[in-house]
Amino acid sequence: MNYKKILAILLWAVKTITLGISLAIFLMIFNRYFVPFGHLEVAYDFTGESEYISHLEPWQRLLPIEESNGDWSQGIKDDLVYFDVKIPRWFQAVTTEITFKNPIVPIVEIGARINQAGDYLTKPLENKLIDNLAWNRIEANGIALYQKNPKYADLQNFISAPPQNEIIGEYFYNFNLKKVIPDYQKSDKETVIDRNLRGSHTIYTYLKNEKLNFTINKFDLNRYAGSDILKVEVIKQVDGEKIFSGELPDDGIEGVTGVFQPEQSLSIVIPDLEEGVYRIELKGNDDIAISKLITAQHLLVFARNLFLIDNEEYFNDLTPGSKPTNLFAKASTITFKTSHPSGLQKISLDSHSLEINELNRNFKYLNDSGIIKINVPKNDLAINFDGFMAFSESQYFNPFPDNIIGIKNNSDINLLDYLIAEYSSPKKENGWLVKSNTFDLNRLYKDKNNNVRFRLSAPGLNETGGIINITNIKVTYQKPPVTLQNFPSKVINFIKKSLTKS
């Protein structure tokens, strides 16, 4: 073989290799930036760091990562742990797949953060109460009805006309049935809540032959940098219709000053509303204080949380014990937490007492009674609960039909007549449980680093002393696939974004 032929072969080989490398790089870049098949899958398997999925936190609620029989996993020993998922580019949805073992608690759930205030959209991972239920079961379109004594052969018939005098349990299903209080009479007196509340709160009230009349006062604590806006929504409970949306703006101080500006006020007056329950959502961050609520309505309960801050930590003119708070609650589980020494205290719950003697720890009270009175002598408590609370016994009411109850980790399902649930059991794979849930990314809150925070919750785990093990967290990002029709527009958009960033 002469020199020219060898040189030609070498040149052909170099061109082929160069072309192959260029094509491989192009395909890699194309797949990375355009995800042509519409999904991108990433995982965190506890053997090392993940570019897209953070480790679990906080570490105090976790055991060290360990290996057993070739499986790497981490144990969860407390009710709530968190992880972050990076959203690398625009997608429409994200599916989380959790592989876990849960030998002890009845319910395990996953939530995704939906706003700056820290609210979560929650979905089920496992519910042993339902999985172990041996009742008659009918299912359609992902909704299952369990009947202690079978009476309904068709799910839609049950949904259209549920029984009024039998107890129905709900799990990730909401009937939105109208609550009616037959002997309700409106009041001619104002209801005033003059306790300072920090951050977001949800309120339920009841109307009949009267205007909705609410005034909300707020001010900014200015303990954190950034804008402090309180968004206010009024929602009809029976069908979820939003009938009012407004906001109280920032006070003009976005720095960390600790200086209070004059209160801002928002009044809502809506006439000619039909009888029923209405929900008032107050959505803001923890740098906002709701200082006063004034309303013509006399039934008024708070759901999920109260953050009481009438305490010397926030107001220098308050002395210890100068402004105690009384609450009336119906809830099976109530937790209390303070982050400041001035919030350490002993609270009373009817004839019981609970000592809050440690910072940043959830102190839990399990209530097996009806409505109980709670006395909080020093405030500065974040209170979370699974029922409702009012500031006076006369204000308390159940905003939902009395025969419908939500399923919790300590529910006795045998007391029900029916259970309706949007839930399917996790799959079993090689001794582990596997469950996927899909979240619409347009509904989720992304931080400044384009991360979405997820929460794993196992109510009651801390009390049991048990452990839930997680061996894999898989995340699949989803969007429409690239086609010949939309490819040019995607390339143009990509170039525009690249030029904007540069």
C-alpha atoms as one frame of an Amber mdcrd trajectory, in Angstrom:
protein
   0.000   0.000   0.000   1.550   3.258  -1.074   1.862   6.400   0.971  -1.060
   8.236  -0.730  -3.486   5.413  -0.007  -2.421   5.277   3.668  -2.817   9.029
   3.929  -6.272   8.854   2.298  -7.409   6.130   4.709  -6.094   8.085   7.700
  -7.817  11.238   6.441 -11.083   9.329   5.949 -10.782   7.850   9.469 -10.144
  11.286  11.006 -13.146  12.761   9.175 -15.354   9.860  10.237 -14.294  10.098
  13.881 -14.665  13.893  13.842 -18.108  13.604  12.304 -19.084  10.942  14.835
 -17.884  13.039  17.770 -19.643  16.128  16.397 -22.859  14.169  15.911 -22.625
  12.725  19.427 -22.058  16.200  20.898 -24.953  17.577  18.858 -27.280  14.783
  20.020 -26.188  15.264  23.620 -26.786  19.021  23.469 -30.038  18.527  21.565
 -31.338  16.048  24.128 -30.166  18.191  27.033 -31.798  21.404  25.890 -34.806
  20.161  23.940 -35.663  16.800  25.625 -37.183  15.627  22.319 -39.172  12.736
  23.781 -40.838  14.984  26.354 -39.462  13.525  29.557 -36.251  13.731  31.558
 -35.618  11.247  34.360 -33.259  11.807  37.306 -32.796   9.968  40.603 -31.241
  10.170  44.053 -30.335   6.687  45.336 -28.386   7.708  48.487 -25.048   6.451
  47.132 -23.852   9.959  46.265 -24.921  13.499  45.455 -27.528  14.246  42.772
 -27.366  17.268  40.486 -31.141  17.676  40.574 -32.381  16.231  43.888 -31.087
  17.371  47.270 -30.465  15.178  50.290 -33.195  14.880  52.924 -33.297  17.426
  55.742 -33.175  18.440  58.547 -30.519  16.005  59.660 -31.854  15.897  63.245
 -34.909  13.988  61.987 -32.874  11.415  60.067 -30.579   8.465  60.630 -27.245
   8.204  58.806 -27.298   6.745  55.286 -26.466   3.054  55.396 -26.155   0.002
  53.157 -27.934  -3.314  53.745 -27.982  -6.259  51.323 -26.874  -3.982  48.495
 -29.584  -1.361  49.122 -28.543   2.110  50.233 -31.181   3.958  52.263 -31.790
   6.583  54.902 -34.135   6.282  57.873 -36.703   8.953  58.789 -37.543   9.145
  62.488 -39.773  12.249  62.663 -43.088  13.328  61.172 -41.771  15.751  58.516
 -38.658  15.827  56.320 -37.922  17.792  53.154 -35.977  17.666  49.894 -35.557
  20.071  46.977 -35.897  19.317  43.284 -34.182  21.561  40.738 -36.281  22.452
  37.691 -33.620  22.685  34.945 -35.864  24.248  32.290 -39.486  24.712  31.368
 -41.644  21.628  31.923 -45.359  21.205  32.454 -45.347  18.549  35.159 -43.095
  16.591  37.448 -43.638  13.032  38.697 -42.038  11.883  41.933 -41.532   8.174
  42.578 -40.636   7.252  46.163 -39.307   3.798  47.060 -39.701   3.160  50.778
 -40.471   0.814  53.671 -43.053   1.775  56.273 -43.525  -0.890  58.943 -45.412
   1.195  61.490 -47.390   4.402  60.783 -50.843   4.288  59.138 -50.362   7.142
  56.679 -47.417   8.430  54.623 -47.866  11.365  52.218 -45.852  13.627  49.934
 -46.408  17.331  49.417 -45.056  19.996  47.063 -44.778  23.649  48.094 -47.264
  25.886  46.295 -46.552  29.413  47.587 -44.090  31.628  49.408 -46.116  31.294
  52.613 -45.166  27.612  52.829 -48.413  25.832  51.952 -48.162  22.379  50.360
 -50.198  20.423  47.834 -50.320  16.957  49.389 -50.820  13.547  47.767 -50.864
  10.025  49.245 -48.024   7.521  49.323 -49.495   4.864  51.607 -52.624   4.513
  53.744 -52.630   1.276  55.735 -56.092   2.072  57.113 -57.529   1.787  53.601
 -55.201  -0.972  52.379 -56.335  -3.214  55.247 -60.024  -2.453  54.849 -62.097
  -5.521  53.926 -65.305  -3.673  52.975 -67.162  -3.859  49.681 -65.295  -1.722
  47.119 -66.362  -0.156  43.829 -64.122   2.074  41.700 -64.404   4.394  38.718
 -61.966   6.953  37.254 -59.505   6.591  40.121 -62.160   7.137  42.836 -62.950
   4.222  45.178 -66.006   3.816  47.409 -65.836   1.455  50.385 -69.126   0.385
  51.982 -69.485  -1.298  55.351 -72.928  -2.534  54.267 -73.227  -2.517  50.458
 -76.133  -0.375  49.302 -74.770   1.314  46.181 -73.895  -0.549  43.003 -72.863
   2.611  41.153 -70.303   5.149  42.366 -71.907   8.075  40.551 -75.224   7.461
  42.318 -73.436   7.749  45.660 -71.615  10.940  44.645 -74.774  12.548  43.252
 -76.899  11.843  46.324 -74.758  10.821  49.334 -76.628   9.664  52.433 -77.399
  12.421  54.939 -77.734  10.344  58.108 -74.748   8.025  57.803 -71.081   8.787
  58.460 -68.885   9.244  55.383 -65.093   9.386  55.492 -63.143  11.323  52.852
 -59.521  10.765  51.837 -58.168  13.047  49.093 -61.726  13.516  47.904 -63.939
  16.524  48.591 -67.705  16.373  48.246 -68.097  20.179  48.572 -71.546  19.590
  50.023 -73.409  22.610  51.287 -73.364  23.142  55.035 -76.707  24.328  56.409
 -77.294  25.552  59.969 -81.104  25.401  60.320 -81.482  27.710  63.341 -78.818
  30.247  62.313 -79.520  33.911  63.115 -77.302  36.799  62.077 -75.888  39.083
  64.754 -76.265  42.853  65.124 -72.872  43.131  66.843 -69.380  43.268  65.410
 -66.941  40.436  65.986 -63.428  41.707  66.694 -60.282  39.545  66.797 -57.621
  41.818  68.285 -54.783  39.316  68.519 -51.654  39.718  66.391 -51.239  36.748
  64.049 -48.121  36.099  62.000 -48.161  34.929  58.377 -50.847  33.058  56.433
 -54.181  32.047  57.945 -57.388  30.413  56.727 -60.763  31.466  58.153 -64.246
  30.017  57.680 -67.456  31.936  58.313 -71.188  31.456  57.744 -73.735  33.782
  56.111 -77.500  33.911  55.879 -79.534  36.978  54.873 -76.578  39.304  55.474
 -73.628  40.923  53.731 -70.157  39.520  53.962 -68.427  42.333  55.848 -64.748
  41.953  56.760 -61.987  44.425  57.623 -58.410  43.164  57.821 -55.596  45.196
  59.351 -51.953  44.277  58.866 -48.462  45.653  59.360 -44.980  44.429  58.456
 -42.580  43.126  61.087 -39.625  44.025  58.816 -37.441  41.290  60.269 -36.536
  39.950  56.834 -35.525  41.568  53.567 -37.995  41.701  50.711 -41.529  42.742
  49.922 -44.329  41.784  52.328 -47.689  41.514  50.552 -50.814  40.048  52.122
 -53.103  38.514  49.497 -56.762  38.126  50.441 -59.253  35.796  48.767 -62.867
  34.981  49.553 -64.044  31.601  48.278 -67.482  30.011  48.297 -66.965  26.702
  50.036 -69.648  24.684  48.257 -68.215  25.012  44.742 -64.835  26.709  45.196
 -65.864  29.876  43.330 -63.585  32.807  44.113 -65.798  35.852  44.764 -63.116
  38.322  45.879 -59.386  38.807  45.376 -57.330  41.719  46.700 -54.172  42.527
  48.603 -52.542  44.752  51.194 -49.205  45.962  49.749 -45.785  46.203  51.353
 -45.331  49.092  53.775 -42.533  50.541  51.647 -39.699  49.146  53.766 -38.027
  46.107  52.170 -34.922  46.168  54.362 -34.315  44.571  57.764 -35.216  47.344
  60.211 -37.616  45.863  62.767 -39.498  49.147  62.563 -43.308  49.068  62.349
 -45.116  51.387  59.995 -48.770  52.416  60.521 -51.314  49.658  59.985 -52.781
  49.093  56.554 -56.429  48.168  56.194 -58.581  46.355  53.647 -62.391  46.277
  53.860 -64.525  43.730  52.024 -68.277  44.200  51.676 -70.170  41.790  49.405
 -73.984  41.836  49.423 -76.551  39.347  48.122 -74.638  36.166  48.821 -76.443
  32.866  49.179 -76.572  31.111  52.517 -73.599  28.942  53.325 -69.952  28.717
  54.309 -67.301  31.075  52.922 -63.535  30.719  53.228 -61.239  33.729  53.670
 -57.634  33.037  52.700 -54.984  35.411  54.100 -51.767  34.558  52.251 -48.470
  36.131  53.196 -44.996  35.401  54.515 -43.832  35.323  58.129 -42.802  38.981
  57.973 -46.494  39.980  58.049 -48.634  40.516  61.145 -52.419  40.459  60.902
 -53.211  42.868  63.726 -57.007  42.977  63.775 -60.032  41.378  62.152 -63.397
  43.138  62.325 -66.485  41.473  60.876 -70.256  41.510  60.995 -70.210  37.706
  60.972 -70.326  35.983  64.365 -69.328  32.423  63.393 -65.600  32.438  62.751
 -63.115  29.547  62.909 -59.497  29.151  61.863 -58.259  26.055  60.017 -54.881
  24.279  60.115 -52.782  26.896  61.917 -52.600  29.906  64.212 -49.420  31.866
  64.913 -49.907  33.981  68.041 -47.314  36.740  68.541 -48.609  39.035  71.316
 -45.348  38.641  73.207 -42.410  40.761  74.371 -40.297  39.180  71.588 -42.245
  41.310  69.105 -43.660  44.178  71.174 -41.445  45.889  73.728 -44.385  47.358
  75.647 -45.752  43.906  76.494 -44.675  42.363  79.775 -44.805  38.605  80.419
 -48.364  37.476  80.994 -49.886  40.805  79.974 -51.973  39.478  77.080 -52.881
  35.782  77.394 -55.017  34.148  74.709 -57.955  31.792  75.109 -58.865  29.451
  72.276 -61.617  26.922  71.704 -60.657  23.969  69.531 -61.999  20.735  68.152
 -59.089  18.771  66.749 -57.600  15.352  67.369 -53.958  16.475  67.106 -52.597
  19.894  68.117 -48.911  20.865  68.044 -47.236  23.888  69.613 -43.802  25.339
  68.837 -41.852  28.449  69.789 -38.520  29.756  68.515 -37.806  32.293  71.283
 -37.068  32.006  75.025 -39.957  34.350  75.819 -42.300  31.785  74.278 -41.397
  29.021  76.734 -44.474  28.494  78.917 -47.039  26.105  80.318 -50.331  26.049
  78.458 -53.561  24.503  79.696 -55.955  22.374  77.663 -59.132  21.888  79.723
 -57.902  20.033  82.806 -54.577  19.071  81.192 -51.362  21.060  80.901 -48.502
  21.010  78.423 -45.065  22.426  79.163 -43.383  24.155  76.205 -39.831  23.943
  77.549 -37.646  23.623  74.459 -37.077  25.855  71.428 -37.958  24.785  67.878
 -39.576  21.530  68.991 -43.121  20.427  68.202 -45.038  19.634  71.389 -48.028
  17.465  70.541 -51.356  17.120  72.319 -53.777  14.341  71.372 -57.397  15.230
  72.041 -60.063  12.546  72.364 -62.714  14.966  73.655 -64.989  17.399  71.846
 -64.389  21.149  71.987 -61.651  22.028  74.494 -60.549  25.354  75.942 -56.883
  26.268  75.539 -55.185  28.983  77.585 -51.934  30.372  76.174 -50.418  32.734
  78.771 -47.464  34.138  76.795 -48.266  33.560  73.095 -45.332  33.429  70.632
 -46.560  30.007  69.557 -47.012  28.460  66.132 -50.018  26.164  66.544 -50.927
  23.502  63.984 -54.023  21.315  64.187 -56.221  19.015  62.140 -59.571  20.589
  63.036 -60.784  24.105  63.780 -60.134  26.827  66.378 -62.037  29.926  67.489
 -61.273  32.804  69.842 -64.539  32.313  71.718 -66.865  29.376  72.199 -69.774
  31.300  70.673 -67.772  31.781  67.439 -67.070  28.080  66.968 -68.836  26.037
  64.289 -68.006  23.101  62.022 -67.840  24.512  58.469 -68.422  21.090  56.908
 -71.454  18.783  57.024 -71.422  16.939  60.331 -71.682  13.483  58.766 -68.530
  13.906  56.629 -65.097  13.591  58.223 -61.576  13.636  56.846 -59.432  10.543
  57.351 -56.399  11.077  59.601 -53.699   8.787  60.929 -55.659   8.132  64.141
 -59.102   7.706  62.537 -61.195   4.698  63.506 -62.549   3.691  60.108 -64.884
   1.152  61.707 -66.972   4.069  62.993 -67.755   5.029  59.382 -70.511   3.739
  57.157 -68.746   4.708  53.907 -65.295   5.781  52.805 -64.578   7.549  49.523
 -60.976   8.029  48.439 -58.852   9.112  45.508 -56.084   6.701  46.361 -54.366
   3.578  45.078 -52.045   1.338  47.092 -48.293   1.467  46.429 -46.701  -1.279
  44.340 -44.451  -3.890  45.940 -41.028  -4.406  44.375 -38.252  -6.539  45.889
 -39.470  -5.969  49.432 -39.956  -2.221  48.970 -43.052  -0.080  48.363 -43.083
   2.160  45.280 -45.536   5.011  44.708 -45.656   7.758  42.066 -47.489  11.083
  42.107 -47.643  13.762  39.420 -47.677  17.500  40.159 -48.554  20.350  37.788
 -45.503  22.616  37.830 -47.640  25.675  37.106 -49.159  25.233  40.578 -45.842
  24.863  42.434 -43.654  27.538  43.996 -40.078  27.845  42.738 -37.438  29.645
  44.799 -34.798  31.996  43.389 -32.660  28.994  42.387 -35.583  27.419  40.515
 -35.999  24.701  43.141 -39.304  23.184  44.247 -39.463  21.982  47.848 -41.084
  18.631  48.600 -42.213  17.305  51.970 -42.526  13.725  53.200 -44.979  13.452
  56.079 -45.715  10.530  58.386 -48.071  11.782  61.126 -47.377  10.179  64.500
 -44.010   8.661  63.524 -42.148  10.550  66.230 -44.361   9.092  68.984 -43.955
   5.497  67.800 -40.163   5.473  67.820 -40.328   3.703  64.443 -38.365   4.335
  61.264 -39.399   4.805  57.625 -36.613   3.955  55.178 -36.216   5.669  51.798
 -33.990   3.985  49.214 -34.750   5.940  46.040 -36.299   9.220  44.949 -36.902
   9.341  41.203 -38.128  12.483  39.457 -39.455  12.606  35.907 -39.919  15.994
  34.254 -42.607  16.062  31.578 -43.505  18.304  28.640 -44.860  17.866  25.097
 -42.321  16.106  22.828 -40.480  17.910  20.039 -42.146  17.506  16.636 -41.373
  18.737  13.128 -44.072  21.367  13.604 -42.822  22.851  16.885 -39.055  22.311
  16.455 -38.338  25.655  14.677 -40.172  27.672  17.329 -38.320  25.837  20.117
 -34.954  26.598  18.492 -35.890  30.280  18.118 -37.027  30.465  21.746 -33.830
  28.769  22.880 -31.687  31.281  20.975 -33.687  34.202  22.382 -33.247  32.924
  25.956 -29.525  32.376  25.383 -29.101  35.925  24.047 -31.129  37.333  26.964
 -28.938  35.540  29.502 -25.757  36.725  27.836
